[in-house]
Amino acid sequence: MGNLLQRIILEYVDGNDEELLIADGYDDAVIGIEINTNRLIYSISRCVEILISQGMTREDAIEHFYFNTAGSFMGEKTPIWCDNDF
């Protein structure tokens, strides 16, 4: 589990009834939390880099991310995907 994700869980979730929706495999791409809704914020560029590190080409990683991850609605706790690659 990514260090920032661990800190967020300790700070905002432990001891509360709140739940976080954690995207499998992208722990190191967490860049924050939207505290009003407890939705995790993920870096899109880091998510793509994680997929590349698993053997995908950049093009395949981008397609996979947008189709299979960002394109999925998982209810009110769906993560926020931040395009921080300017």
N, C-alpha and C positions, 0 to 999 in steps of 0.2 A: 504494500500500500504506500502511495506517495506520502512524503513528509507533510506537505500542505494539507492533504486530505485527512491525515491523522489529526492534525491540529484543529481542523474545522470540526471533525467529529467530537473531539474533546471539548471544544469551546461552545458549540452550538447544539449538539445533539445529546451527548451523554447526560443522563438524568432527566431528560425531557421525553415526552411522548412523541416528539417530532421524528419523522423518518426522512432519510435522504435517498434519492434514487441515484445510485452509483452506476455509471456506464462501465460494463465489464471491459477490462483491458486498458482503460484509459486513465488510471489513477494518477500517473505522472503528468497528465495534461490538465489537471484541475488548477485553475488560477484564482478561484474565489467562490464566494457564496452570495446569493441574493438573500439578504437576511429577512426580508418581509415575508418571503414564501419558502425559505429554506431550499431553494433550487441551486444546485451546484452549477458553477460556470466553468466551462472547458475551453481551452485554446484549440481552435480548429487546426492551426499549423502544427501544434504538438501532437494532436491526434493523428494527423497525416504522417508525421515523422515516426510515430510508434508503428503504424502499419508498414511503412517502408522498412523499418528495422526488423520486421517479421518476414521480410522477403518480397514484398510487393514493389512493383515499379511505382514511380510518383503518380503516373496517370491512373493506374489501377487503384492505388491507395485513395486518391481523391474521389474517384467514382464510387468505390466501396464505402467511404465515409459518408458521402452525401446521400447515397441510396439506402444504405443499411443502417446508418446510425442517426445522422441529422434528420433524415426523412421519417423517422419513427416517432409517433406521438404516444407517450406512455402515461397520459393523464396529467393532472395538475402539477406533478413533481418532475415533469420532463425537464432535463437539464437545459441550460442556456448554452448555446454554441457561439462563442465569440470569435469573430474574424479579426485577429490581432496581427495579421501579417501584412503590414502596410509598406 
